[in-house]
Amino acid sequence: MSPERMIFGDRASLATEFAERLLTDGVQRGLIGPREGDRLWERHIYNSAVLRELLPREATVVDVGSGAGLPGIPLAIARPDLTVTLLEPMARRVAWLEELSDDLELPVTVVRGRAEEKPIRARLHDQDFVVARAVSSLERLAEWCLPLLRSGGRLLAQKGASASEELERDRAAIARRGGVSAEVRHCGADVLETPANVVVVRRSDAAPSRSAGSGKRARGAGTPRPDKRRNRKER
């Protein structure tokens, strides 16, 4: 069985359409480099989608600094049971994500903003998971992303070969920001030549799980679970 079928099942055609859009519109808009074609699937799409192994059914997920939609869009294709929010600060990238999610009919929410902004934290608090790929150091990610999580929620930070060294370097800083049980997990060993390195950080159970004044848990952009037949967008 091909890796596409193993990861995406009967939604493999959506992953193929996403790849084609990355190689055309994505290159033209400067979202990926023109030389990424030969390694697009292995390095970007499969590498993103294998995070599905760490996500329970019907979890809420925010992709921080989504950019070209990595890892959020491959995750939404591979796991339609997830409630996925793509958080991106740049207007041209937000426009790309909105167009793409419309064209692929993916029930994701696109939000423009940064994880560290107070309005974003108020809107996207109490998430089950925050994912980040090629965004920043673990110390910065802990500072920005842990406040978006519910108590016991998890940050999944995709890192390169030096993931373990980076974790040891930043472990004390992660702990100061309420991160516990930090470890490196390897995903996709059955489909990737080089498994994805993912630093998993759990938000302390002692941390408050709701922003001030909030009386309910947020999903996506702080509204009920989106209709799976349509994508919802917020700016």
N, C-alpha and C positions, 0 to 999 in steps of 0.2 A: 504494500500500500504506500502511496506517495505521502511525503510529509504534509502536503496540503490537506489530504483527506484525513490523515491521522489527527491533525490539529483542529481543522475547521469542519470536518464531516461534510454534510450536505450543503454547507454554506461556503464551500471552497471557492465557488464562482465569485462570491463577494470579495474574498481575499485577492483573487486574481484581478478583479476590477480595481481594487484599491491599489495594487501594485502598478497597474497600467497608468493610473492617475498620478501616482508618485513620479513615474518615469517621464511623464509628459508635463502636466500642469505643475507638478511639484518641482521639477527642475527649472522650468520657466520662471516660477515665482521665487526661486532661490531657497526652497524648503529643504531640498537635499542636493548634494553635489552631483554634477553630470557624470562622474566616474563611479557612482554607487550602483549602477545597473547590474554588474556581474555578481555583486554580493547583497543585493537588495533583500532577497528572501531570507537568506541565512542570518545576515547581520542585523536586519531591521524588523522584518515582519515575523518570522518564526521566533526570533529572540524576544520580541514583545509579547507574542501570544502565549508563550510557555508559562508566563506568570499565572495563567489560569489554574495551574496546579496548586497554587497557594490560596485560592479564593473559594470559600464555601458558596453554596447556592444562594442566589438572591441577595448577595452582598451589595452595599453601596460603595462606589469607588470614585475617587477624584484623581484624574491624571493632571498633575501639576506641571506647568510649562509644556503643554501638549505639543506645540510646534506643528509638525506635519501629521499629528495624530498618533504619535508613538509614545507609549504603548497602548493608549486608550482605544483606538479604532480596531486594531487586531484583537484586543480583548473583547470588545463589543461584538465583533463578528464571531469569535470562537465561543463566547458565552453570552447568548442573548438573554439569559436569566438575570444578568447583572444590571444594576442601575448605574450607568457610567456618566460622569460629568467631565468634560474637557475644559480645563482652565488654562487660558492663554492670554498674556497681556498685549500682544501686538495685533493691531487692527487687521493687517493684511493676512495674518495667519488665522485670525478668527473668521474672516471672510471665507478663506479656504475650507476651514473645518465645517462651517455652516453649509456651504455648497456641497461638499463631499457627503456629509451626513444626509442631506436632502436627496442627493442623487442615488446613494446606496440604500436609502430608506432605513437608516439606522436610528433606533430610538435612544439617541444620546442627547445630553444637554450641553450646549456650548456657552461658556461664560467668559467674558473678557475681564481680566483682572490678575492680581498677584496674590499668592497665598498669604503674604504678610499684611495685606491691607485689612483694616478693621471691618469695612463693609463685607468683604469676601469671607472673613472669619465668621461674621454674624450669619451670613447666608448659608455657608457650606459647613457649618459645625456638625459634630456628632456623626461623622462618617465611619464606616467599618474599616475602610482601607484608603490610604493615599498612595499612589504610585508615582514614581519619578524616574526619568531616564535621561542621563547626560545633562543634568540640570546644575548641580553645584556639589560642594563638599557635604559630607554627612553632618558636620556641625551645623552648617547653614540649613540643610534640609530638616534637621530636627527642630531648629528654631522656627522655621516657616510652616512646617507640615504637621507637627504633633498637635498644635492647637485646633486643627481641623478634625481631629479624630475623637470619637467617643472614648471614654475610659475603657482600656483593654483593646482598643482598635490598633491597627498595625500600619506602619510605614513600610513600603516595599521599594527600596532604592536599588535600581540596577546599576551595577558597577563593573569595571573591567577586571583584569587579572590581579590587580593590587587591592581587591576588595577587603581582604583580611587585614592587610597592613593599614588601610585607611580606617577600618573599624577600630583597631587598637589605638590608633593615633587620636581618634575623636570620641572614644568611649566615655571618657569623663565628661566631656561637653554634652554628649547626648543624655547622660544621666542627669546633669544639672537642669536640663530642659524637660525632664519627666519621661525620658525613654528608658525602658528596662528590657531585660532578656534579649539584648541585641545579639544577632548571630548571622552568619553567612549561609545561605541556602543555594543549592545548585538545581536549576530547572531545565527540563528539556533534554535530559541525557538520552532519551529514546529516539530523538529526532535531530538533535544538533551535534555536529562534530565537536564543538566546544560548548558545553552547557552554559547557560546564562548564570552569572553570579548576582545574587540578590541579597542585599543586606536587609534583614527583617528586624524592625524595632517596634516593640509593643509600648503603647502609651500606658503609663502607670495607672492602676486602678484607683489610686488615691487622687488623681487629677480630676477636677470638675469636668463633667461631660457636656455641659450646655453653656452657651454664651449667656451673659447677663440678660435677664428679662425674657429668656426663651422658655416657652412652656411645652414644646413638643420637639420630637426628634426631626432633624432635617433629612430629606432625601433629595439628591441632586441639587437643585437650586433652592431648597427650603420649601418645596411644594410637594404634593402627593406624587407617588410613583407615576412616571409618564405613561401615556397610552402607548403600548408596544407597536401600534400601527403607524405612529408618526413620531418624528423627532421634535424635541422642544428646544428652543433657543432663547438665551437671555444675553443681553449686553450689559 
